[in-house]
Structure formats: C-alpha cells, structure tokens
Amino acid sequence: MTRVARAWSAVLRRAERRLPSLTRLRSPEALPIVLHRRRIYIVPTGFGLGFTVLLAVMVLGALNYSNNSALLLTCLVGAAAAGSMLVAFRTLDGIALTAIRAQTVVAGEDVPLTIDIAPGKRTRSSLQMDVAGRRLAFAVVSGVSVTLELALPTEQRGYMAMPRMRLFTTWPLGMFRAWSWLHPEHKVLVYPRAEAFGPPPRDPSLDADRGRPHPGDEPAALRMYRPGDPRRQIAWKLSARHEFLLVKDMEQPAPEAEWQLSWQSMHGMDNESRIARLARWVNEAHLAGYRWSLALPDRLFDVAQGDEHFHRCMTALALQP
C-alpha cells in the first residue's frame, strides 16, 4: 500500500469516527434492510468533475461570444447530467437486503454466503456491492429477487459477524456515484480447526470384557444342544422338526463401540490444543459411525451418534471460551 493510500485510509477511518451520521457507521441492523432517501449518498465521480469543468468552460465561451446556440446546448447537456444524478438515486431507492444464508465451515476455510436482494417495483441496472474486499456486479428485474453468492475467509472459531457492505451504482452516465452502507445483524458459526495428527482416544474395545457376548434374558438365537445346557432353554417344539435338539441361546452380542471424550483427560495442553484434539476425535467418531460422549468443563453431552449430535458437540467446541 502506497503512502497516499495509507493516508486516505486514515482519513476515512477518522471520518467514520467523527461523522457517524455521514458515513453510516452504525450498529448492525436486523433484516430486511430497506434503502431510502435518508441513507443514500451521491457524489460526483472523476469523470463527473471533469465534465463539470467542461460545462463551465462551455458556459463562459457561450456568454463571451453571445452564442445562444452554444448556451442552449450547454443547458441541455447540464440538464442531462443533473437528470443522471436523479436516475442514480432512484436506482438504489427502495432496494432491500432481505436474507443472508451461510453454511457452517471449519476455521481457515472460506464460508459460502448467499445474499438475497429484492428490487421493489422498479428494474435496477448496473448495481455493485463491495463485501470484504470482494466486488459483485448485478442487475435486478422488477418484482424478481436476485441471489448473490460469494465466499468469505474465516480465521477463528466461534461466531463471525458479517462485515459492512457497500451497495453503489454509477448508472446511467457514470458522472455520479450513489451508494449506501449495509450492516446486517447476521452471524456465521465457524467450527474449530481439528488437529492434523495426534493420538487416538482410549478405545473401549480394548477392555478385557469388551467384545464378548454377555448373558441376557431374551433369546438371541438358536443353536445345537451342547452337554450341560439347561433343559429349560431347549426349544422342544422346534426340536421336534429336526433330528437334533435346539437350544435357545440367551447370550447377547457385545454393545457397539463408544468413545468417551473428555476435556479433563488431556493434561499439559492449552485450551486451543484441547479443542483441536476433541474436534478431531468428534470428526473421527462421526465418520466411523461410533457412538460417543463429550465432557466439557461447563457441560456434558451423553452418548449418542448422528448428525444432530455431531453439530451439537462441534457448536459447543466452537463456542468454548
């Protein structure tokens, strides 16, 4: 960034602090945000300033030489320029930001963002929107909303507030720039970034009794009779159809694997490292189809599985202080 650009940025920041009513430096607003005459600003562009100088020279020449035709031409061109300022204002007047939708992503990824713009009762041409250094150009037809798509970078976990948006146009002649600031009250949830490598959690399947069938009260299957089986477990009616005795097997299969993920099980690690490791464990358990529980300092998620349980756990990790 050049010295002039840095100085101009400093002037803009100072103006926003000193003149909030002029620059619309206001707190976030609830949707929908409708633009009206008190929030739209108009300034001449570089081309407009040059054209104004040209008109002044034309007026001086026409008056100096008492040329009515030249004076009439100057007035007509000046009226067209003034009319273009009104058209630029009407291009923004009544337009509305109605909805914002965003997907949940992991910190460090770009979050896909969808913005809905309602045009009102008029067709709008040559609209542009600046969002976090990205510029979108679009037009809207009367009565038909338009959907804008862009991606915003993320850096930290937790809720990311929407940046201010600048909607502007130089339509129709490029002589005037009409613009307005939009600061929607919308937040995007960003999941924590999982660590790339690390030890797995304690696997309950390594327990001595894990994976072995255990006795139960309900029949699990039928098998051939073995010496020593209780007579009350013999399926007499089914055995009458065969040449051998059938016994009701009361052993139940081993329960599914469950991961017990705990904040306190990790020692000598800072909070962010613990969150990154727990995020990796939650991801692995979810992808493998395991059931898992998650114990955090302020809350406990009981053993469960599925997308809903995954999002609850990841949201809690994202918002962990």
Rosetta blueprint (number, residue, H / E / L):
1 M L
2 T L
3 R H
4 V H
5 A H
6 R H
7 A H
8 W H
9 S H
10 A H
11 V H
12 L H
13 R H
14 R H
15 A H
16 E H
17 R H
18 R H
19 L L
20 P H
21 S H
22 L H
23 T H
24 R L
25 L L
26 R L
27 S L
28 P L
29 E E
30 A L
31 L L
32 P L
33 I E
34 V E
35 L L
36 H L
37 R L
38 R L
39 R L
40 I L
41 Y E
42 I E
43 V E
44 P E
45 T L
46 G H
47 F H
48 G H
49 L H
50 G H
51 F H
52 T H
53 V H
54 L H
55 L H
56 A H
57 V H
58 M H
59 V H
60 L H
61 G H
62 A H
63 L H
64 N H
65 Y L
66 S L
67 N L
68 N H
69 S H
70 A H
71 L H
72 L H
73 L H
74 T H
75 C H
76 L H
77 V H
78 G H
79 A H
80 A H
81 A H
82 A H
83 G H
84 S H
85 M H
86 L H
87 V H
88 A H
89 F H
90 R H
91 T H
92 L H
93 D L
94 G L
95 I L
96 A E
97 L E
98 T E
99 A E
100 I E
101 R E
102 A E
103 Q L
104 T L
105 V E
106 V E
107 A L
108 G L
109 E L
110 D E
111 V E
112 P E
113 L E
114 T E
115 I E
116 D E
117 I E
118 A E
119 P L
120 G L
121 K L
122 R L
123 T L
124 R E
125 S E
126 S E
127 L E
128 Q E
129 M E
130 D E
131 V E
132 A L
133 G L
134 R E
135 R E
136 L E
137 A E
138 F E
139 A E
140 V E
141 V L
142 S L
143 G L
144 V L
145 S L
146 V E
147 T E
148 L E
149 E E
150 L E
151 A E
152 L E
153 P E
154 T L
155 E L
156 Q L
157 R L
158 G E
159 Y E
160 M E
161 A E
162 M L
163 P L
164 R L
165 M E
166 R E
167 L E
168 F E
169 T E
170 T L
171 W L
172 P L
173 L L
174 G L
175 M L
176 F E
177 R E
178 A E
179 W E
180 S E
181 W E
182 L E
183 H L
184 P E
185 E L
186 H L
187 K E
188 V E
189 L E
190 V E
191 Y E
192 P L
193 R L
194 A L
195 E L
196 A L
197 F L
198 G L
199 P L
200 P L
201 P L
202 R L
203 D L
204 P H
205 S H
206 L H
207 D L
208 A L
209 D L
210 R L
211 G L
212 R L
213 P L
214 H E
215 P E
216 G L
217 D L
218 E L
219 P L
220 A L
221 A E
222 L E
223 R E
224 M E
225 Y L
226 R L
227 P L
228 G L
229 D L
230 P L
231 R H
232 R H
233 Q H
234 I E
235 A L
236 W H
237 K H
238 L H
239 S H
240 A L
241 R L
242 H L
243 E L
244 F L
245 L L
246 L E
247 V E
248 K E
249 D E
250 M L
251 E E
252 Q E
253 P L
254 A L
255 P L
256 E L
257 A L
258 E E
259 W E
260 Q E
261 L E
262 S E
263 W H
264 Q H
265 S H
266 M L
267 H L
268 G L
269 M L
270 D L
271 N H
272 E H
273 S H
274 R H
275 I H
276 A H
277 R H
278 L H
279 A H
280 R H
281 W H
282 V H
283 N H
284 E H
285 A H
286 H H
287 L H
288 A H
289 G L
290 Y L
291 R E
292 W E
293 S E
294 L E
295 A E
296 L L
297 P L
298 D L
299 R L
300 L E
301 F E
302 D E
303 V E
304 A E
305 Q L
306 G L
307 D H
308 E H
309 H H
310 F H
311 H H
312 R H
313 C H
314 M H
315 T H
316 A H
317 L H
318 A H
319 L L
320 Q L
321 P L
